[in-house]
Amino acid sequence: MRPYLASAALLLALGGATLAAGDMMTQLKAKADAARGGERAKLCMEYARQELESANNLYNGGQLDEAKAEIEQVVAYARKGEDAATASGKQLKETEIKLRKLAERLHDIGNSLDFEDRGPVKQAIDQIQQLRSDLLVKMWGPQAAPKGRS
Protein backbone atom coordinates (compact mmCIF):
# COMPACT_ATOMS: atom_id res chain seq x y z
CA MET A 1 0.00 0.00 0.00
CA ARG A 2 2.91 2.36 0.63
CA PRO A 3 3.96 2.52 -3.05
CA TYR A 4 0.44 3.66 -3.90
CA LEU A 5 0.55 6.37 -1.25
CA ALA A 6 3.92 7.58 -2.51
CA SER A 7 2.60 7.69 -6.09
CA ALA A 8 -0.52 9.55 -5.01
CA ALA A 9 1.55 12.06 -3.04
CA LEU A 10 3.80 12.63 -6.05
CA LEU A 11 0.82 13.18 -8.34
CA LEU A 12 -0.71 15.64 -5.90
CA ALA A 13 2.56 17.54 -5.62
CA LEU A 14 2.92 17.74 -9.41
CA GLY A 15 -0.68 18.83 -9.80
CA GLY A 16 -0.19 21.51 -7.17
CA ALA A 17 2.94 22.76 -8.95
CA THR A 18 1.02 22.96 -12.21
CA LEU A 19 -1.75 24.95 -10.55
CA ALA A 20 0.79 27.26 -8.93
CA ALA A 21 2.46 27.85 -12.30
CA GLY A 22 -0.95 28.63 -13.81
CA ASP A 23 -1.66 31.11 -11.02
CA MET A 24 1.72 32.75 -11.56
CA MET A 25 1.00 33.10 -15.29
CA THR A 26 -2.41 34.60 -14.55
CA GLN A 27 -0.84 37.09 -12.15
CA LEU A 28 1.89 37.99 -14.63
CA LYS A 29 -0.70 38.55 -17.36
CA ALA A 30 -2.76 40.78 -15.04
CA LYS A 31 0.35 42.78 -14.07
CA ALA A 32 1.33 43.17 -17.72
CA ASP A 33 -2.15 44.37 -18.66
CA ALA A 34 -2.23 46.89 -15.80
CA ALA A 35 1.31 48.24 -16.19
CA ARG A 36 2.32 51.28 -18.22
CA GLY A 37 5.34 52.35 -20.21
CA GLY A 38 8.59 50.48 -19.98
CA GLU A 39 7.33 48.25 -17.19
CA ARG A 40 4.47 47.10 -19.42
CA ALA A 41 6.92 46.31 -22.21
CA LYS A 42 9.07 44.28 -19.84
CA LEU A 43 6.14 42.35 -18.34
CA CYS A 44 4.48 41.67 -21.71
CA MET A 45 7.70 40.26 -23.10
CA GLU A 46 8.17 38.06 -20.03
CA TYR A 47 4.59 36.81 -20.33
CA ALA A 48 5.16 36.06 -24.04
CA ARG A 49 8.33 34.10 -23.20
CA GLN A 50 6.61 32.01 -20.54
CA GLU A 51 3.58 31.45 -22.76
CA LEU A 52 5.92 30.21 -25.50
CA GLU A 53 7.43 27.64 -23.16
CA SER A 54 3.94 26.55 -22.16
CA ALA A 55 3.05 26.17 -25.85
CA ASN A 56 6.16 24.08 -26.38
CA ASN A 57 5.09 21.78 -23.53
CA LEU A 58 1.66 21.45 -25.12
CA TYR A 59 3.18 20.62 -28.49
CA ASN A 60 5.35 17.99 -26.82
CA GLY A 61 2.24 16.57 -25.17
CA GLY A 62 0.39 16.35 -28.48
CA GLN A 63 -2.12 19.08 -27.61
CA LEU A 64 -1.83 20.93 -30.93
CA ASP A 65 -4.96 23.10 -30.73
CA GLU A 66 -4.12 24.37 -27.26
CA ALA A 67 -0.52 25.04 -28.33
CA LYS A 68 -1.70 27.04 -31.36
CA ALA A 69 -3.88 29.19 -29.08
CA GLU A 70 -0.91 29.88 -26.82
CA ILE A 71 1.27 30.77 -29.83
CA GLU A 72 -1.37 33.37 -30.72
CA GLN A 73 -1.06 34.76 -27.19
CA VAL A 74 2.73 34.91 -27.60
CA VAL A 75 2.34 37.09 -30.68
CA ALA A 76 -0.35 39.24 -29.05
CA TYR A 77 1.78 39.97 -25.98
CA ALA A 78 4.91 40.49 -28.07
CA ARG A 79 2.92 43.11 -29.98
CA LYS A 80 1.73 44.72 -26.74
CA GLY A 81 5.32 44.78 -25.48
CA GLU A 82 6.59 46.38 -28.69
CA ASP A 83 3.77 48.94 -28.62
CA ALA A 84 4.49 49.85 -24.98
CA ALA A 85 8.22 50.20 -25.60
CA THR A 86 7.65 52.37 -28.66
CA ALA A 87 5.04 54.57 -27.00
CA SER A 88 7.09 55.14 -23.86
CA GLY A 89 10.54 55.23 -25.44
CA LYS A 90 11.68 52.89 -22.67
CA GLN A 91 12.93 49.29 -22.83
CA LEU A 92 13.46 49.65 -26.60
CA LYS A 93 16.75 47.76 -26.83
CA GLU A 94 15.65 45.12 -24.32
CA THR A 95 12.38 44.59 -26.18
CA GLU A 96 14.22 44.19 -29.49
CA ILE A 97 16.52 41.60 -27.95
CA LYS A 98 13.59 39.71 -26.44
CA LEU A 99 11.73 39.76 -29.77
CA ARG A 100 14.80 38.26 -31.46
CA LYS A 101 15.05 35.57 -28.79
CA LEU A 102 11.33 34.76 -29.11
CA ALA A 103 11.74 34.34 -32.88
CA GLU A 104 14.78 32.11 -32.38
CA ARG A 105 12.95 29.95 -29.84
CA LEU A 106 9.90 29.71 -32.10
CA HIS A 107 12.21 28.59 -34.91
CA ASP A 108 13.64 25.86 -32.67
CA ILE A 109 10.17 24.73 -31.65
CA GLY A 110 9.00 24.72 -35.26
CA ASN A 111 11.90 22.52 -36.29
CA SER A 112 10.88 19.96 -33.68
CA LEU A 113 7.35 19.67 -35.10
CA ASP A 114 6.01 17.55 -37.92
CA PHE A 115 6.01 19.47 -41.19
CA GLU A 116 2.22 19.81 -41.33
CA ASP A 117 2.10 21.31 -37.82
CA ARG A 118 4.65 24.08 -38.51
CA GLY A 119 2.29 26.60 -40.19
CA PRO A 120 1.14 28.52 -37.09
CA VAL A 121 4.69 28.63 -35.73
CA LYS A 122 6.04 29.95 -39.05
CA GLN A 123 3.34 32.64 -39.07
CA ALA A 124 4.24 33.63 -35.52
CA ILE A 125 7.92 33.87 -36.44
CA ASP A 126 7.07 36.13 -39.39
CA GLN A 127 4.88 38.36 -37.22
CA ILE A 128 7.48 38.66 -34.47
CA GLN A 129 10.24 39.36 -37.00
CA GLN A 130 8.05 42.13 -38.43
CA LEU A 131 7.54 43.60 -34.95
CA ARG A 132 11.30 43.50 -34.42
CA SER A 133 11.93 45.13 -37.80
CA ASP A 134 9.41 47.88 -37.04
CA LEU A 135 11.02 48.49 -33.67
CA LEU A 136 14.49 48.74 -35.20
CA VAL A 137 13.22 51.25 -37.74
CA LYS A 138 11.62 53.30 -34.96
CA MET A 139 14.86 53.21 -32.99
CA TRP A 140 17.40 53.86 -35.74
CA GLY A 141 15.54 54.88 -38.90
CA PRO A 142 14.85 53.05 -42.18
CA GLN A 143 18.47 52.02 -42.68
CA ALA A 144 18.18 49.80 -39.55
CA ALA A 145 15.61 47.44 -41.07
CA PRO A 146 17.04 43.91 -41.05
CA LYS A 147 18.18 42.75 -44.45
CA GLY A 148 17.15 39.14 -44.99
CA ARG A 149 17.13 36.66 -42.15
CA SER A 150 18.81 37.75 -38.92
C-alpha positions as CSV (number, residue, x, y, z in Angstrom):
1,M,0.0,0.0,0.0
2,R,2.9,2.4,0.6
3,P,4.0,2.5,-3.1
4,Y,0.4,3.7,-3.9
5,L,0.6,6.4,-1.3
6,A,3.9,7.6,-2.5
7,S,2.6,7.7,-6.1
8,A,-0.5,9.6,-5.0
9,A,1.6,12.1,-3.0
10,L,3.8,12.6,-6.1
11,L,0.8,13.2,-8.3
12,L,-0.7,15.6,-5.9
13,A,2.6,17.5,-5.6
14,L,2.9,17.7,-9.4
15,G,-0.7,18.8,-9.8
16,G,-0.2,21.5,-7.2
17,A,2.9,22.8,-9.0
18,T,1.0,23.0,-12.2
19,L,-1.8,24.9,-10.5
20,A,0.8,27.3,-8.9
21,A,2.5,27.8,-12.3
22,G,-0.9,28.6,-13.8
23,D,-1.7,31.1,-11.0
24,M,1.7,32.8,-11.6
25,M,1.0,33.1,-15.3
26,T,-2.4,34.6,-14.5
27,Q,-0.8,37.1,-12.1
28,L,1.9,38.0,-14.6
29,K,-0.7,38.6,-17.4
30,A,-2.8,40.8,-15.0
31,K,0.3,42.8,-14.1
32,A,1.3,43.2,-17.7
33,D,-2.1,44.4,-18.7
34,A,-2.2,46.9,-15.8
35,A,1.3,48.2,-16.2
36,R,2.3,51.3,-18.2
37,G,5.3,52.3,-20.2
38,G,8.6,50.5,-20.0
39,E,7.3,48.2,-17.2
40,R,4.5,47.1,-19.4
41,A,6.9,46.3,-22.2
42,K,9.1,44.3,-19.8
43,L,6.1,42.3,-18.3
44,C,4.5,41.7,-21.7
45,M,7.7,40.3,-23.1
46,E,8.2,38.1,-20.0
47,Y,4.6,36.8,-20.3
48,A,5.2,36.1,-24.0
49,R,8.3,34.1,-23.2
50,Q,6.6,32.0,-20.5
51,E,3.6,31.4,-22.8
52,L,5.9,30.2,-25.5
53,E,7.4,27.6,-23.2
54,S,3.9,26.5,-22.2
55,A,3.0,26.2,-25.8
56,N,6.2,24.1,-26.4
57,N,5.1,21.8,-23.5
58,L,1.7,21.5,-25.1
59,Y,3.2,20.6,-28.5
60,N,5.4,18.0,-26.8
61,G,2.2,16.6,-25.2
62,G,0.4,16.4,-28.5
63,Q,-2.1,19.1,-27.6
64,L,-1.8,20.9,-30.9
65,D,-5.0,23.1,-30.7
66,E,-4.1,24.4,-27.3
67,A,-0.5,25.0,-28.3
68,K,-1.7,27.0,-31.4
69,A,-3.9,29.2,-29.1
70,E,-0.9,29.9,-26.8
71,I,1.3,30.8,-29.8
72,E,-1.4,33.4,-30.7
73,Q,-1.1,34.8,-27.2
74,V,2.7,34.9,-27.6
75,V,2.3,37.1,-30.7
76,A,-0.4,39.2,-29.1
77,Y,1.8,40.0,-26.0
78,A,4.9,40.5,-28.1
79,R,2.9,43.1,-30.0
80,K,1.7,44.7,-26.7
81,G,5.3,44.8,-25.5
82,E,6.6,46.4,-28.7
83,D,3.8,48.9,-28.6
84,A,4.5,49.8,-25.0
85,A,8.2,50.2,-25.6
86,T,7.7,52.4,-28.7
87,A,5.0,54.6,-27.0
88,S,7.1,55.1,-23.9
89,G,10.5,55.2,-25.4
90,K,11.7,52.9,-22.7
91,Q,12.9,49.3,-22.8
92,L,13.5,49.7,-26.6
93,K,16.7,47.8,-26.8
94,E,15.6,45.1,-24.3
95,T,12.4,44.6,-26.2
96,E,14.2,44.2,-29.5
97,I,16.5,41.6,-28.0
98,K,13.6,39.7,-26.4
99,L,11.7,39.8,-29.8
100,R,14.8,38.3,-31.5
101,K,15.0,35.6,-28.8
102,L,11.3,34.8,-29.1
103,A,11.7,34.3,-32.9
104,E,14.8,32.1,-32.4
105,R,13.0,30.0,-29.8
106,L,9.9,29.7,-32.1
107,H,12.2,28.6,-34.9
108,D,13.6,25.9,-32.7
109,I,10.2,24.7,-31.7
110,G,9.0,24.7,-35.3
111,N,11.9,22.5,-36.3
112,S,10.9,20.0,-33.7
113,L,7.4,19.7,-35.1
114,D,6.0,17.6,-37.9
115,F,6.0,19.5,-41.2
116,E,2.2,19.8,-41.3
117,D,2.1,21.3,-37.8
118,R,4.6,24.1,-38.5
119,G,2.3,26.6,-40.2
120,P,1.1,28.5,-37.1
121,V,4.7,28.6,-35.7
122,K,6.0,29.9,-39.0
123,Q,3.3,32.6,-39.1
124,A,4.2,33.6,-35.5
125,I,7.9,33.9,-36.4
126,D,7.1,36.1,-39.4
127,Q,4.9,38.4,-37.2
128,I,7.5,38.7,-34.5
129,Q,10.2,39.4,-37.0
130,Q,8.0,42.1,-38.4
131,L,7.5,43.6,-34.9
132,R,11.3,43.5,-34.4
133,S,11.9,45.1,-37.8
134,D,9.4,47.9,-37.0
135,L,11.0,48.5,-33.7
136,L,14.5,48.7,-35.2
137,V,13.2,51.3,-37.7
138,K,11.6,53.3,-35.0
139,M,14.9,53.2,-33.0
140,W,17.4,53.9,-35.7
141,G,15.5,54.9,-38.9
142,P,14.8,53.1,-42.2
143,Q,18.5,52.0,-42.7
144,A,18.2,49.8,-39.6
145,A,15.6,47.4,-41.1
146,P,17.0,43.9,-41.0
147,K,18.2,42.8,-44.4
148,G,17.2,39.1,-45.0
149,R,17.1,36.7,-42.1
150,S,18.8,37.8,-38.9
